[in-house]
Amino acid sequence: MKIAVSVTTPKPDAAFESRFGRAAAFAIVDTNIGEQQVVANPAAQLGGGAGIRAAEFLIRHDVEAVISGAFGPKAYNVLHTSGVRLYQARSGTVDDLITRLLNGDLDAVEDA
């Protein structure tokens, strides 16, 4: 499964970022092969529509789940209608959040 976590910077040990569309980057973890990459969010500095663009960016990366703190209604709709599952967190490292998701310890986001 490919899981994206919103993070503060496009560096390997980046801290969790609670904002989805304005996150500086996303850590994308492929749990099937144990690979992690951190990619800059091209929408982070947009004047408007950052959530939608970030959602489209992650869909192009074949992400199946996203962990963040807050999703706007438009980003939620884009991700949800594409079959991407959304989960909410308040803090944690990328590894910790992935483990919590896989153990069923994160709340699913049911609406924006």
C-alpha positions as CSV (number, residue, x, y, z in Angstrom):
1,M,0.0,0.0,0.0
2,K,1.2,3.5,-0.8
3,I,0.6,5.9,2.0
4,A,1.4,9.7,2.0
5,V,2.1,11.7,5.1
6,S,2.1,15.5,5.0
7,V,5.5,16.8,6.3
8,T,7.2,20.1,6.9
9,T,10.1,19.8,4.5
10,P,11.3,17.7,1.6
11,K,13.9,15.9,3.6
12,P,14.0,12.3,4.8
13,D,13.5,12.9,8.5
14,A,10.9,15.7,8.1
15,A,8.4,16.4,10.9
16,F,4.7,15.9,10.5
17,E,2.7,18.8,9.1
18,S,-0.9,19.1,10.0
19,R,-1.9,21.2,7.0
20,F,-2.6,19.1,3.9
21,G,-2.6,21.5,0.9
22,R,0.0,23.8,2.3
23,A,2.4,21.0,3.5
24,A,5.9,21.6,2.1
25,A,6.2,18.0,1.1
26,F,4.8,14.5,1.4
27,A,6.6,11.4,2.6
28,I,5.3,8.5,0.4
29,V,5.8,5.1,1.9
30,D,5.2,1.9,-0.1
31,T,4.6,-0.7,2.6
32,N,4.8,-3.5,0.1
33,I,8.4,-3.0,-0.6
34,G,9.5,-0.9,2.4
35,E,10.5,2.1,0.3
36,Q,10.1,5.7,1.4
37,Q,10.5,8.9,-0.7
38,V,9.9,12.5,0.2
39,V,8.6,14.7,-2.5
40,A,8.1,18.4,-2.5
41,N,4.4,19.5,-2.7
42,P,4.2,21.6,-5.9
43,A,1.0,23.2,-4.6
44,A,2.3,24.5,-1.3
45,Q,2.9,28.0,-2.5
46,L,-0.1,28.5,-4.7
47,G,-2.3,31.5,-4.1
48,G,-5.5,29.3,-4.2
49,G,-6.5,25.7,-4.9
50,A,-3.5,24.2,-3.1
51,G,-5.6,21.4,-1.6
52,I,-7.0,20.3,-5.0
53,R,-3.6,20.4,-6.6
54,A,-1.9,18.5,-3.8
55,A,-4.6,15.9,-4.0
56,E,-4.2,15.5,-7.8
57,F,-0.4,15.3,-7.3
58,L,-0.8,12.4,-4.8
59,I,-3.3,10.6,-7.1
60,R,-0.7,10.7,-9.9
61,H,1.7,9.1,-7.4
62,D,-0.8,6.2,-7.0
63,V,-1.2,6.9,-3.3
64,E,-3.9,4.8,-1.6
65,A,-4.1,6.6,1.8
66,V,-3.1,10.0,3.1
67,I,-2.3,11.0,6.7
68,S,-2.6,14.6,7.6
69,G,-4.2,16.9,10.2
70,A,-6.9,18.7,8.2
71,F,-8.3,18.3,4.7
72,G,-10.3,21.1,3.0
73,P,-13.6,20.1,1.4
74,K,-12.3,20.3,-2.1
75,A,-9.2,18.3,-1.4
76,Y,-11.3,15.8,0.5
77,N,-13.7,15.4,-2.5
78,V,-10.9,14.9,-5.0
79,L,-9.2,12.3,-2.9
80,H,-12.4,10.5,-1.7
81,T,-13.9,10.2,-5.2
82,S,-10.6,8.8,-6.4
83,G,-10.8,6.0,-3.8
84,V,-8.0,7.4,-1.6
85,R,-8.6,6.8,2.1
86,L,-7.9,9.7,4.5
87,Y,-6.7,9.6,8.0
88,Q,-6.3,12.3,10.6
89,A,-3.4,12.7,13.0
90,R,-2.2,15.4,15.4
91,S,1.5,14.5,15.7
92,G,4.1,11.8,15.3
93,T,7.0,10.7,13.1
94,V,6.3,9.3,9.6
95,D,7.3,5.8,10.8
96,D,5.1,6.1,13.9
97,L,2.1,7.3,11.8
98,I,2.5,4.5,9.3
99,T,2.6,1.9,12.1
100,R,-0.4,3.5,13.8
101,L,-2.4,3.4,10.5
102,L,-1.5,-0.2,9.8
103,N,-2.5,-1.2,13.4
104,G,-5.9,0.6,13.0
105,D,-5.0,3.3,15.5
106,L,-5.8,6.4,13.3
107,D,-9.2,7.8,12.8
108,A,-10.5,7.7,9.2
109,V,-11.7,11.1,7.9
110,E,-15.4,10.7,6.8
111,D,-15.9,14.3,5.7
112,A,-14.0,17.6,5.2
